[in-house]
Amino acid sequence: MVNIEQEIKLLEINFYNQIRQYFSPHLEHIKGKTFRSGNWIVTFPYNFIQEEDELHLIRELAVINAIYVYFFFREDNVLDEYHLSSDEYKSYLIQMCEAHSFRNLAIGQLINLCGEEIFNYIFDYEKRYYDSLIFEKLVHNISIDDMLKKENLIYLGNKVMPLCITYAGYCLRKNLEPKIKIGEELLVNYHISHQLYDDIVDLDYDIKKPDLSYIIKFIKEYLKKDDITVYEINNVLQDTGLYIKIIKTAQHYLKVSKKYANELNFLYFKLKINDLEKKFKNLKY
């Protein structure tokens, strides 16, 4: 294993060197928050390394990954934080407009590094990502009994698909294209589990947001009320047995994700899965 703390420090330096020509005060807020070893989105490319002589390639992919996903973080703020004051919201709009340049920079570098074939994956993953956002914004008329069906949960998992771009690039570069599908399944299954966990533990926070979480939306539809409280949500979760079903479902998808992580020997990702397993064990139900 590489020294991940040192690698993240180097990644941060490389990130800012790459985007210096686009640099503005709007980027200052990400310093000290994004680049940390506990941020699994930033560390994801370091899972790919299987041999020491691959480190240079991994570092290139890690910088591309950091630049690419920066756009989606900024866009996510614009999509979710429209309840803020006009001045605060304008700052998010400016950051997103700025971030379009970073997305284009990352895609250009990825094509140069891994070949034009990577564009097919970029198109596919981004389409799946935006389809999931549309589903999230428009979800209705799905019963509470169906909320845990795979055809609905897949949208939760697909929200992390842009992260798989660099792994697809790595596999194309190393002639390992059959493994790309395994990487996709790893991320989708993990994010379904991760999202369900967050929805369960963040009820007090999510209820205050203009866009309700996946679980709250279904319970609101079930209660057929315009306004609901966390107390009512917890009652539904307990009285219907939904709380236990959600936990068991999330643990199932986490177990599937762990199988793929073992198959790919993704060391840092396995640590992240282990952390989430412990969090599930600490839940009371």
C-alpha positions as a LaTeX table, in Angstrom:
\begin{tabular}{lrrr}
\hline
Residue & $x$ (\AA) & $y$ (\AA) & $z$ (\AA) \\
\hline
Met1 & 0.00 & 0.00 & 0.00 \\
Val2 & 1.17 & 3.52 & $-0.76$ \\
Asn3 & 1.35 & 6.19 & 1.94 \\
Ile4 & $-2.12$ & 7.59 & 1.31 \\
Glu5 & $-1.62$ & 10.67 & 3.49 \\
Gln6 & 1.41 & 11.72 & 1.46 \\
Glu7 & $-0.37$ & 10.91 & $-1.79$ \\
Ile8 & $-3.35$ & 13.11 & $-0.91$ \\
Lys9 & $-1.04$ & 16.02 & $-0.09$ \\
Leu10 & 0.66 & 15.54 & $-3.44$ \\
Leu11 & $-2.72$ & 15.25 & $-5.14$ \\
Glu12 & $-3.84$ & 18.57 & $-3.69$ \\
Ile13 & $-0.70$ & 20.29 & $-4.99$ \\
Asn14 & $-1.16$ & 18.73 & $-8.43$ \\
Phe15 & $-4.83$ & 19.67 & $-8.49$ \\
Tyr16 & $-4.12$ & 23.35 & $-7.91$ \\
Asn17 & $-1.21$ & 23.32 & $-10.36$ \\
Gln18 & $-3.52$ & 21.90 & $-13.01$ \\
Ile19 & $-6.25$ & 24.51 & $-12.58$ \\
Arg20 & $-4.07$ & 27.52 & $-11.77$ \\
Gln21 & $-4.95$ & 29.16 & $-15.08$ \\
Tyr22 & $-8.63$ & 29.04 & $-14.03$ \\
Phe23 & $-8.01$ & 29.85 & $-10.36$ \\
Ser24 & $-10.27$ & 32.34 & $-8.57$ \\
Pro25 & $-11.36$ & 33.11 & $-4.97$ \\
His26 & $-14.38$ & 30.86 & $-5.49$ \\
Leu27 & $-12.13$ & 27.82 & $-5.10$ \\
Glu28 & $-10.72$ & 28.78 & $-1.72$ \\
His29 & $-13.47$ & 27.07 & 0.26 \\
Ile30 & $-12.46$ & 23.58 & $-0.85$ \\
Lys31 & $-8.99$ & 23.83 & 0.64 \\
Gly32 & $-8.64$ & 21.65 & 3.72 \\
Lys33 & $-11.98$ & 19.92 & 3.17 \\
Thr34 & $-11.79$ & 17.96 & $-0.05$ \\
Phe35 & $-8.25$ & 16.63 & 0.09 \\
Arg36 & $-8.17$ & 14.24 & 3.03 \\
Ser37 & $-7.60$ & 10.51 & 3.24 \\
Gly38 & $-11.09$ & 9.96 & 4.64 \\
Asn39 & $-12.71$ & 11.29 & 1.46 \\
Trp40 & $-13.32$ & 8.05 & $-0.45$ \\
Ile41 & $-14.25$ & 9.92 & $-3.61$ \\
Val42 & $-10.81$ & 11.55 & $-3.73$ \\
Thr43 & $-8.92$ & 8.38 & $-2.78$ \\
Phe44 & $-10.83$ & 6.13 & $-5.19$ \\
Pro45 & $-8.16$ & 5.97 & $-7.95$ \\
Tyr46 & $-5.55$ & 4.79 & $-5.45$ \\
Asn47 & $-7.52$ & 1.54 & $-5.22$ \\
Phe48 & $-6.52$ & 0.67 & $-8.77$ \\
Ile49 & $-2.82$ & 0.26 & $-8.10$ \\
Gln50 & $-1.72$ & $-3.35$ & $-8.22$ \\
Glu51 & 1.98 & $-2.84$ & $-8.91$ \\
Glu52 & 4.42 & $-0.18$ & $-7.70$ \\
Asp53 & 5.37 & 0.91 & $-11.22$ \\
Glu54 & 1.74 & 1.97 & $-11.81$ \\
Leu55 & 1.93 & 4.84 & $-9.32$ \\
His56 & 2.62 & 7.50 & $-11.94$ \\
Leu57 & $-0.49$ & 6.47 & $-13.91$ \\
Ile58 & $-2.59$ & 6.39 & $-10.74$ \\
Arg59 & $-1.47$ & 9.90 & $-9.81$ \\
Glu60 & $-2.49$ & 11.17 & $-13.24$ \\
Leu61 & $-5.89$ & 9.53 & $-12.89$ \\
Ala62 & $-6.31$ & 10.86 & $-9.35$ \\
Val63 & $-5.81$ & 14.45 & $-10.54$ \\
Ile64 & $-8.25$ & 13.91 & $-13.41$ \\
Asn65 & $-10.75$ & 12.43 & $-10.97$ \\
Ala66 & $-10.44$ & 15.38 & $-8.58$ \\
Ile67 & $-10.92$ & 17.92 & $-11.38$ \\
Tyr68 & $-13.81$ & 15.99 & $-12.95$ \\
Val69 & $-15.89$ & 15.36 & $-9.83$ \\
Tyr70 & $-15.38$ & 18.96 & $-8.67$ \\
Phe71 & $-17.90$ & 19.97 & $-11.33$ \\
Phe72 & $-20.54$ & 17.57 & $-10.04$ \\
Phe73 & $-20.11$ & 18.79 & $-6.46$ \\
Arg74 & $-20.64$ & 22.38 & $-7.59$ \\
Glu75 & $-23.60$ & 21.45 & $-9.79$ \\
Asp76 & $-25.13$ & 19.50 & $-6.92$ \\
Asn77 & $-25.16$ & 22.65 & $-4.79$ \\
Val78 & $-27.08$ & 24.50 & $-7.49$ \\
Leu79 & $-29.63$ & 21.69 & $-7.74$ \\
Asp80 & $-30.15$ & 21.30 & $-3.99$ \\
Glu81 & $-29.55$ & 24.63 & $-2.28$ \\
Tyr82 & $-32.09$ & 26.88 & $-4.02$ \\
His83 & $-33.68$ & 27.68 & $-0.65$ \\
Leu84 & $-30.71$ & 29.88 & 0.28 \\
Ser85 & $-30.63$ & 33.65 & $-0.01$ \\
Ser86 & $-30.14$ & 35.07 & $-3.51$ \\
Asp87 & $-26.57$ & 36.18 & $-2.72$ \\
Glu88 & $-25.56$ & 32.75 & $-1.38$ \\
Tyr89 & $-27.21$ & 30.99 & $-4.29$ \\
Lys90 & $-25.52$ & 33.29 & $-6.81$ \\
Ser91 & $-22.13$ & 32.23 & $-5.43$ \\
Tyr92 & $-23.05$ & 28.59 & $-6.11$ \\
Leu93 & $-24.07$ & 29.48 & $-9.67$ \\
Ile94 & $-20.72$ & 31.20 & $-10.25$ \\
Gln95 & $-18.83$ & 28.20 & $-8.87$ \\
Met96 & $-20.76$ & 25.82 & $-11.13$ \\
Cys97 & $-20.16$ & 27.97 & $-14.23$ \\
Glu98 & $-16.48$ & 28.02 & $-13.37$ \\
Ala99 & $-16.43$ & 24.27 & $-12.82$ \\
His100 & $-17.58$ & 23.56 & $-16.38$ \\
Ser101 & $-14.04$ & 24.43 & $-17.48$ \\
Phe102 & $-12.64$ & 21.86 & $-15.05$ \\
Arg103 & $-14.95$ & 19.14 & $-16.36$ \\
Asn104 & $-13.83$ & 19.85 & $-19.93$ \\
Leu105 & $-10.18$ & 19.90 & $-18.83$ \\
Ala106 & $-10.55$ & 16.51 & $-17.12$ \\
Ile107 & $-12.31$ & 14.92 & $-20.10$ \\
Gly108 & $-9.65$ & 16.19 & $-22.49$ \\
Gln109 & $-6.86$ & 14.80 & $-20.32$ \\
Leu110 & $-8.64$ & 11.47 & $-19.93$ \\
Ile111 & $-9.06$ & 11.08 & $-23.69$ \\
Asn112 & $-5.38$ & 11.89 & $-24.23$ \\
Leu113 & $-4.34$ & 9.40 & $-21.54$ \\
Cys114 & $-6.71$ & 6.51 & $-22.27$ \\
Gly115 & $-7.91$ & 6.94 & $-25.86$ \\
Glu116 & $-11.11$ & 8.11 & $-27.53$ \\
Glu117 & $-12.96$ & 4.97 & $-26.49$ \\
Ile118 & $-13.33$ & 6.44 & $-23.00$ \\
Phe119 & $-15.86$ & 8.94 & $-24.34$ \\
Asn120 & $-18.46$ & 6.16 & $-24.70$ \\
Tyr121 & $-18.16$ & 5.52 & $-20.96$ \\
Ile122 & $-18.30$ & 9.22 & $-20.13$ \\
Phe123 & $-21.52$ & 9.57 & $-22.11$ \\
Asp124 & $-23.07$ & 6.45 & $-20.56$ \\
Tyr125 & $-22.13$ & 7.28 & $-16.96$ \\
Glu126 & $-23.24$ & 10.88 & $-17.17$ \\
Lys127 & $-26.56$ & 9.85 & $-18.71$ \\
Arg128 & $-27.14$ & 7.35 & $-15.90$ \\
Tyr129 & $-26.20$ & 10.03 & $-13.37$ \\
Tyr130 & $-28.61$ & 12.61 & $-14.75$ \\
Asp131 & $-31.37$ & 10.03 & $-15.16$ \\
Ser132 & $-31.01$ & 9.33 & $-11.43$ \\
Leu133 & $-31.29$ & 13.05 & $-10.62$ \\
Ile134 & $-34.43$ & 13.33 & $-12.73$ \\
Phe135 & $-35.91$ & 10.30 & $-10.97$ \\
Glu136 & $-35.04$ & 11.82 & $-7.61$ \\
Lys137 & $-36.72$ & 15.13 & $-8.48$ \\
Leu138 & $-39.85$ & 13.60 & $-9.99$ \\
Val139 & $-40.36$ & 10.41 & $-7.96$ \\
His140 & $-44.02$ & 9.94 & $-7.08$ \\
Asn141 & $-46.79$ & 7.37 & $-7.28$ \\
Ile142 & $-44.47$ & 4.59 & $-6.15$ \\
Ser143 & $-45.83$ & 2.75 & $-3.17$ \\
Ile144 & $-43.93$ & 2.38 & 0.06 \\
Asp145 & $-43.88$ & $-1.37$ & $-0.63$ \\
Asp146 & $-41.94$ & $-0.79$ & $-3.84$ \\
Met147 & $-39.38$ & 1.73 & $-2.62$ \\
Leu148 & $-36.85$ & $-1.02$ & $-1.87$ \\
Lys149 & $-37.19$ & $-2.78$ & $-5.23$ \\
Lys150 & $-33.97$ & $-2.87$ & $-7.22$ \\
Glu151 & $-35.45$ & $-1.05$ & $-10.23$ \\
Asn152 & $-36.00$ & 1.96 & $-7.96$ \\
Leu153 & $-32.92$ & 1.67 & $-5.77$ \\
Ile154 & $-30.69$ & 1.53 & $-8.85$ \\
Tyr155 & $-31.21$ & 5.26 & $-9.22$ \\
Leu156 & $-29.62$ & 5.81 & $-5.81$ \\
Gly157 & $-26.59$ & 3.81 & $-6.89$ \\
Asn158 & $-26.25$ & 5.52 & $-10.25$ \\
Lys159 & $-25.76$ & 8.88 & $-8.58$ \\
Val160 & $-22.12$ & 7.93 & $-8.07$ \\
Met161 & $-21.47$ & 6.77 & $-11.65$ \\
Pro162 & $-19.19$ & 9.68 & $-12.66$ \\
Leu163 & $-16.68$ & 8.34 & $-10.14$ \\
Cys164 & $-16.25$ & 5.22 & $-12.30$ \\
Ile165 & $-14.88$ & 7.24 & $-15.23$ \\
Thr166 & $-11.26$ & 7.04 & $-14.09$ \\
Tyr167 & $-11.52$ & 3.29 & $-13.44$ \\
Ala168 & $-12.87$ & 2.77 & $-16.95$ \\
Gly169 & $-9.92$ & 4.82 & $-18.20$ \\
Tyr170 & $-7.48$ & 2.74 & $-16.17$ \\
Cys171 & $-8.91$ & $-0.51$ & $-17.54$ \\
Leu172 & $-8.77$ & 0.74 & $-21.12$ \\
Arg173 & $-5.15$ & 1.81 & $-20.64$ \\
Lys174 & $-4.20$ & $-1.56$ & $-19.10$ \\
Asn175 & $-6.28$ & $-3.72$ & $-21.49$ \\
Leu176 & $-8.58$ & $-4.82$ & $-18.66$ \\
Glu177 & $-11.90$ & $-3.75$ & $-20.17$ \\
Pro178 & $-13.90$ & $-6.76$ & $-18.83$ \\
Lys179 & $-13.22$ & $-5.48$ & $-15.30$ \\
Ile180 & $-14.99$ & $-2.19$ & $-15.93$ \\
Lys181 & $-18.38$ & $-3.78$ & $-15.27$ \\
Ile182 & $-17.13$ & $-5.06$ & $-11.91$ \\
Gly183 & $-16.08$ & $-1.53$ & $-10.97$ \\
Glu184 & $-19.52$ & $-0.24$ & $-11.91$ \\
Glu185 & $-21.25$ & $-2.85$ & $-9.77$ \\
Leu186 & $-18.93$ & $-2.11$ & $-6.86$ \\
Leu187 & $-19.85$ & 1.57 & $-6.85$ \\
Val188 & $-23.58$ & 1.18 & $-7.51$ \\
Asn189 & $-24.10$ & $-1.40$ & $-4.79$ \\
Tyr190 & $-22.02$ & 0.52 & $-2.27$ \\
His191 & $-23.80$ & 3.79 & $-2.92$ \\
Ile192 & $-27.24$ & 2.22 & $-2.55$ \\
Ser193 & $-26.18$ & 1.02 & 0.90 \\
His194 & $-24.47$ & 4.30 & 1.79 \\
Gln195 & $-27.48$ & 6.38 & 0.69 \\
Leu196 & $-29.97$ & 4.28 & 2.64 \\
Tyr197 & $-27.80$ & 4.58 & 5.74 \\
Asp198 & $-27.55$ & 8.35 & 5.39 \\
Asp199 & $-31.31$ & 8.65 & 4.84 \\
Ile200 & $-31.97$ & 6.76 & 8.07 \\
Val201 & $-29.55$ & 8.66 & 10.29 \\
Asp202 & $-30.04$ & 12.14 & 8.79 \\
Leu203 & $-33.80$ & 12.49 & 9.18 \\
Asp204 & $-33.57$ & 15.60 & 11.38 \\
Tyr205 & $-31.34$ & 17.32 & 8.81 \\
Asp206 & $-33.07$ & 16.10 & 5.64 \\
Ile207 & $-36.56$ & 17.13 & 6.75 \\
Lys208 & $-35.45$ & 20.79 & 6.64 \\
Lys209 & $-34.24$ & 20.69 & 3.04 \\
Pro210 & $-36.47$ & 21.72 & 0.11 \\
Asp211 & $-35.71$ & 18.45 & $-1.68$ \\
Leu212 & $-36.60$ & 15.63 & 0.66 \\
Ser213 & $-34.50$ & 12.47 & 0.89 \\
Tyr214 & $-35.48$ & 9.24 & $-0.82$ \\
Ile215 & $-36.99$ & 7.68 & 2.30 \\
Ile216 & $-38.83$ & 10.81 & 3.43 \\
Lys217 & $-40.44$ & 11.24 & 0.00 \\
Phe218 & $-41.93$ & 7.77 & 0.10 \\
Ile219 & $-43.20$ & 8.16 & 3.64 \\
Lys220 & $-44.73$ & 11.53 & 2.79 \\
Glu221 & $-46.52$ & 9.90 & $-0.15$ \\
Tyr222 & $-47.66$ & 7.10 & 2.16 \\
Leu223 & $-49.08$ & 9.55 & 4.72 \\
Lys224 & $-50.59$ & 11.74 & 1.99 \\
Lys225 & $-49.71$ & 14.90 & 3.89 \\
Asp226 & $-48.11$ & 18.12 & 2.69 \\
Asp227 & $-46.14$ & 18.55 & 5.90 \\
Ile228 & $-44.74$ & 15.75 & 8.01 \\
Thr229 & $-42.53$ & 15.58 & 11.09 \\
Val230 & $-39.59$ & 13.38 & 12.03 \\
Tyr231 & $-41.81$ & 11.93 & 14.76 \\
Glu232 & $-44.36$ & 10.81 & 12.14 \\
Ile233 & $-41.61$ & 9.42 & 9.93 \\
Asn234 & $-40.18$ & 7.35 & 12.77 \\
Asn235 & $-43.64$ & 6.04 & 13.61 \\
Val236 & $-44.13$ & 4.82 & 10.05 \\
Leu237 & $-40.65$ & 3.28 & 9.97 \\
Gln238 & $-41.32$ & 1.33 & 13.16 \\
Asp239 & $-45.03$ & 0.48 & 12.75 \\
Thr240 & $-44.67$ & $-0.87$ & 9.21 \\
Gly241 & $-41.41$ & $-2.71$ & 9.89 \\
Leu242 & $-39.85$ & $-0.55$ & 7.19 \\
Tyr243 & $-36.90$ & 0.45 & 9.38 \\
Ile244 & $-35.65$ & $-3.13$ & 9.66 \\
Lys245 & $-36.32$ & $-3.75$ & 5.95 \\
Ile246 & $-34.26$ & $-0.72$ & 5.00 \\
Ile247 & $-31.35$ & $-1.79$ & 7.21 \\
Lys248 & $-31.42$ & $-5.37$ & 5.91 \\
Thr249 & $-31.63$ & $-4.15$ & 2.31 \\
Ala250 & $-28.73$ & $-1.76$ & 2.80 \\
Gln251 & $-26.63$ & $-4.49$ & 4.40 \\
His252 & $-27.37$ & $-6.77$ & 1.45 \\
Tyr253 & $-26.08$ & $-4.24$ & $-1.07$ \\
Leu254 & $-23.04$ & $-3.55$ & 1.08 \\
Lys255 & $-22.26$ & $-7.27$ & 1.15 \\
Val256 & $-22.49$ & $-7.40$ & $-2.65$ \\
Ser257 & $-20.20$ & $-4.37$ & $-2.89$ \\
Lys258 & $-17.69$ & $-6.05$ & $-0.59$ \\
Lys259 & $-17.61$ & $-9.09$ & $-2.86$ \\
Tyr260 & $-16.66$ & $-6.91$ & $-5.81$ \\
Ala261 & $-14.10$ & $-4.97$ & $-3.74$ \\
Asn262 & $-12.44$ & $-8.27$ & $-2.81$ \\
Glu263 & $-12.53$ & $-9.40$ & $-6.43$ \\
Leu264 & $-10.79$ & $-6.21$ & $-7.56$ \\
Asn265 & $-8.54$ & $-6.07$ & $-4.46$ \\
Phe266 & $-9.51$ & $-2.45$ & $-3.81$ \\
Leu267 & $-7.77$ & $-1.97$ & $-0.47$ \\
Tyr268 & $-8.94$ & 1.53 & 0.48 \\
Phe269 & $-12.47$ & 0.80 & $-0.63$ \\
Lys270 & $-12.59$ & $-2.32$ & 1.54 \\
Leu271 & $-11.67$ & $-0.16$ & 4.53 \\
Lys272 & $-14.57$ & 2.17 & 3.69 \\
Ile273 & $-16.95$ & $-0.77$ & 3.44 \\
Asn274 & $-15.75$ & $-2.06$ & 6.81 \\
Asp275 & $-16.45$ & 1.35 & 8.35 \\
Leu276 & $-20.02$ & 1.32 & 7.03 \\
Glu277 & $-20.52$ & $-2.25$ & 8.27 \\
Lys278 & $-19.60$ & $-1.09$ & 11.78 \\
Lys279 & $-22.03$ & 1.83 & 11.54 \\
Phe280 & $-24.87$ & $-0.54$ & 10.66 \\
Lys281 & $-24.02$ & $-2.74$ & 13.63 \\
Asn282 & $-24.28$ & 0.29 & 15.92 \\
Leu283 & $-27.83$ & 1.09 & 14.80 \\
Lys284 & $-30.57$ & 0.16 & 17.21 \\
Tyr285 & $-33.51$ & $-1.78$ & 15.81 \\
\hline
\end{tabular}
